[in-house]
Amino acid sequence: MFDIKMFIENWLIVIPAILSISIIIIIYILYRKNKTGLAEEETNYREKFKRDIQALREQIKHNEKEFQEKIMLQLKDINEQIKVLENEWKEKSLQPEPQEIENKTMSEKLNNNLYVLFPQLKLLERLENYRQISLSAEEIRSTISEILEKTQISAEKIDLYAGDDRKRKFGFFEKNICTILSHYIQDIEKELNTNVGDESIYVILGNLQFENNDFLRAKDYYQKALKINPLFTFAWNNLGFSLIRIGNNVEALGAFKKYLELEPQDVRVWHTEGIVLSRLERYEEALIAFDKALELNPHDVRTWHSSGVVLGQLGRYEEALKAYDNAIELEPDYPELWHNKGFTLIQLGLPEKALKAYERAIKLKPTPDAWYNKGLALGRLGRYEDALTAFEMALNMKPDFPEALYNKACLYSLKGDKTNALLYLSKAIKINPECKNMAKEDGEFRNLIEDEDFKKIVG
């Protein structure tokens, strides 16, 4: 039987409980919603803050470059205006007109402001007017040194291994200052018939020309520095690199030898000397230079690598393989090491190991040569289809790769596919006519040696 009294009593207890739970749930939902909103707001704020910071950095960089360019343009305009005013002054009477005085005063004020910002400009003007103020050669030299000091440029050793790597030493402003300076020095020395720079000044100007890829002028500056100071090591080093760049390896070798007489502990220059000797095909001497470098630093990866290359040139493949392994132990993610190791293993008759080396090289850096050599290794193993795929990968990256085309022709010939063999042989010959003679003597075309179409292609 339904008890109304009991229901009312219990209901009075249940209702507050339900209300309390409902309130708690509502508060929790609002809290979660508010927290989520705050989190999203905070994330959006952080992203916006990052974007604003990046935009500000880019704007500062842009404004700095723009400011420097405007200053140089203004300076050029000011100098031209001053020259115009000076010419007008000479042409007119000694009593200047009021407008002339006003123009000159404004120019002087602008010049003075620029000189405060860039004291080098005042010093450059001093050089330009060296005749009028009767500067001696020593005073000119001192002025040049002061300009370079205020521009914060010093004589430095060129190091081509400092990055791709080599950071540029001259920014926009520094390059313009040094370019103007080099023109002034050239004109002054021509008129005075004497050097007005010291060895450091000429090395700095040589480095500027080196960075501008004017290696002949760079060489001339380094040689001027060495006439003043034959013991200036930076000049010998930089001269060597400029001679390499103009293709004079014999004289470059002489410059590096002079440098090493003064700095015999420089590992990188011993390595560079070995590279130059190998270019001159003086391989045994190159190995001596590499050994000296490794004696000073047995952890130099580049020298182990270069030593392996030269040993390979001499046919000393076991020693070359050991050199590559030493280099790989020091730097296992250097793709060229794995590539050259693979080539060496092919020469040693170990195509399976060579294949693994090429696969590692491709994983690190897929290049046409790596795919091509992988194809050669697969061909040696009789895996013709895989080899054809590897050659095709090489050709996708480098369509005018005659060796890959030629070897595809060889494989198709071995498979008895005359059509494709002649197709790819024709393509190879079109790029490299020497492939004709190779095909005549190549045993892999023995199936086609009496074929009339083959004879037409190879002549």
Helices and strands as residue ranges (DSSP letters): H 4-91, H 98-117, H 119-128, H 137-150, H 172-192, H 199-211, H 215-228, H 233-245, H 249-262, H 267-279, H 283-296, H 301-313, H 317-330, H 335-347, H 351-364, H 368-380, H 384-397, H 402-414, H 418-431, H 435-441, G 443-448, H 452-458
